[in-house]
Amino acid sequence: MQDVLTKTLLAHYRVLRANNCIPQRFHWPFSLLVSLINSKDASSSIRFLAIRCYALQVGMAERERESLEFSTLGELGSVDVPIQWGLHTKGGIVDPDIIDGWNLFLLEEQRIIEGRSKTNTEVPFTDSRNTPILRDSDFSSHVVNVSGVLLPRHQQQSSSTQIDLVQTAETQWALRHLA
């Protein structure tokens, strides 16, 4: 049960890092996070992740979050906070990647930067020859594909409007960064 809860809290943390307005928009309660923070039965990993999620969800200042971590878990780094962060395969055997939770922020930053750089070099919706797998007509009329980034379309485009763009590595890079 603890393993599932840790994975759920890590996913929740990643959603909040991507967009911390989602909880307010969908009225996510933070009372469950407070219960986990105050629970003496929860592991240090669960309490740590609950604090991080709670801090992001309520817009807590870093100093306040550190104070909450200190009062709940103790001195920074004094308590082991092992978190299953992902999986790796070695010799056909899948093992979990266990990290120290105190390094979570840095490792998440690195994961995001690497993910973004990977998506900036690859063009989605294409095969190995850069031939489009999906055409613009495959998407909703409310969505536009800008160099592999799907964006909402604010107004309907007439079918007679044709924009000719010479696709080069530089134009794809520039459009992806704009999107």
C-alpha positions in Angstrom: 0.0 0.0 0.0 2.8 2.4 0.9 4.5 1.8 -2.5 1.3 2.7 -4.4 0.8 5.8 -2.2 4.4 6.9 -2.8 4.0 6.5 -6.6 0.7 8.4 -6.5 2.2 11.3 -4.5 5.2 11.5 -6.9 2.7 11.7 -9.8 0.7 14.3 -7.9 4.0 16.3 -7.3 4.9 16.1 -11.0 1.4 17.4 -12.0 1.7 20.2 -9.5 5.2 21.1 -10.8 3.8 21.3 -14.4 0.7 23.4 -13.5 0.0 24.4 -9.9 -3.3 26.0 -10.9 -5.0 22.6 -11.5 -6.0 22.0 -7.9 -7.8 25.3 -7.6 -9.5 24.9 -11.0 -10.8 21.4 -10.1 -11.2 22.0 -6.4 -8.8 19.4 -5.2 -8.9 19.2 -1.4 -5.6 19.4 0.5 -7.0 17.9 3.7 -5.9 14.4 2.6 -2.3 15.8 2.2 -2.5 17.3 5.7 -3.7 13.9 7.1 -0.7 12.2 5.5 1.7 14.8 6.8 0.3 14.4 10.4 0.0 10.6 10.2 2.5 8.8 12.5 1.8 5.6 10.6 3.0 7.0 7.2 6.6 6.5 6.2 9.0 9.4 6.0 8.9 9.1 2.2 5.1 9.5 2.2 5.2 12.4 4.7 8.0 14.1 2.7 6.1 13.9 -0.6 2.8 15.0 1.1 4.6 18.1 2.4 6.1 18.8 -1.1 2.7 18.4 -2.7 0.9 20.4 0.0 3.4 23.3 -0.4 2.9 23.4 -4.1 -0.8 23.1 -3.9 -1.4 25.9 -1.4 1.4 28.1 -2.8 3.5 27.9 0.3 6.8 29.9 0.5 10.0 27.9 0.6 10.9 29.0 4.1 7.5 27.8 5.4 7.9 24.5 3.6 11.3 24.0 5.1 9.9 24.8 8.6 7.1 22.2 8.0 9.6 19.6 6.9 11.8 20.3 10.0 8.9 20.1 12.4 7.5 16.9 10.7 10.6 15.0 9.7 13.5 16.6 11.6 16.8 18.3 10.4 17.4 18.4 6.6 19.0 15.1 5.6 18.8 13.6 9.1 16.0 11.2 8.1 16.2 8.8 5.2 13.6 9.6 2.6 13.9 6.8 0.0 11.6 7.4 -3.0 11.0 5.1 -6.0 11.6 7.5 -8.8 11.5 5.2 -11.8 12.6 1.9 -13.1 15.7 0.6 -14.9 16.5 -2.6 -16.7 19.7 -4.5 -16.2 20.1 -7.9 -17.9 16.4 -8.3 -18.5 15.5 -7.6 -14.9 13.5 -4.5 -14.0 14.6 -2.9 -10.8 13.3 0.3 -9.2 15.4 3.5 -9.1 15.5 4.5 -5.4 16.6 8.1 -4.8 17.1 10.2 -1.7 14.0 12.4 -1.4 16.1 15.3 -0.3 17.5 15.3 -3.9 14.1 15.1 -5.5 13.9 18.7 -6.6 17.3 18.6 -8.4 16.6 15.2 -10.1 13.1 16.4 -11.2 14.7 19.5 -12.7 17.2 17.3 -14.6 14.5 15.0 -15.8 12.4 17.9 -17.1 15.4 19.5 -18.9 16.4 16.2 -20.5 12.8 15.5 -21.5 12.4 18.9 -23.1 15.7 18.7 -25.0 14.7 15.3 -26.3 11.4 16.6 -27.5 13.1 19.6 -29.1 15.2 17.3 -31.3 12.5 14.8 -32.2 9.5 15.8 -34.2 6.4 13.9 -33.0 3.8 12.4 -35.3 6.4 11.4 -37.8 8.1 8.1 -38.7 11.9 7.4 -39.0 12.0 9.2 -42.4 10.2 12.3 -40.9 7.1 11.5 -43.0 4.0 12.6 -41.1 2.0 9.8 -39.6 -0.8 12.1 -38.7 -2.1 14.8 -41.0 -3.6 18.1 -39.9 -7.0 16.8 -41.0 -6.7 14.0 -38.4 -6.8 16.6 -35.6 -9.9 18.3 -34.2 -10.7 21.7 -35.8 -10.0 23.2 -32.3 -6.3 21.9 -32.4 -3.4 23.0 -34.6 -0.1 21.2 -35.0 2.9 23.6 -34.8 6.0 21.6 -35.6 4.8 18.6 -33.5 3.4 20.7 -30.6 -0.4 20.5 -30.4 -1.9 23.9 -29.5 -5.5 25.0 -29.1 -6.9 26.9 -32.1 -8.8 30.0 -31.0 -10.6 30.7 -34.3 -11.6 28.5 -37.1 -9.3 28.7 -40.1 -10.9 28.8 -43.5 -10.0 25.8 -45.6 -8.8 28.1 -48.5 -6.1 29.6 -46.3 -2.8 27.9 -47.0 0.4 28.9 -45.3 3.6 27.7 -47.1 6.5 27.1 -44.7 9.8 25.7 -45.7 10.6 23.1 -43.0 14.2 23.3 -42.0 15.8 22.3 -38.7 16.0 26.0 -37.8 12.4 26.7 -38.5 11.2 23.6 -36.6 13.4 24.5 -33.6 12.1 28.1 -33.6 8.5 27.1 -33.9 8.8 24.4 -31.2 10.4 27.0 -28.8 7.6 29.5 -29.6 4.9 26.9 -29.0 
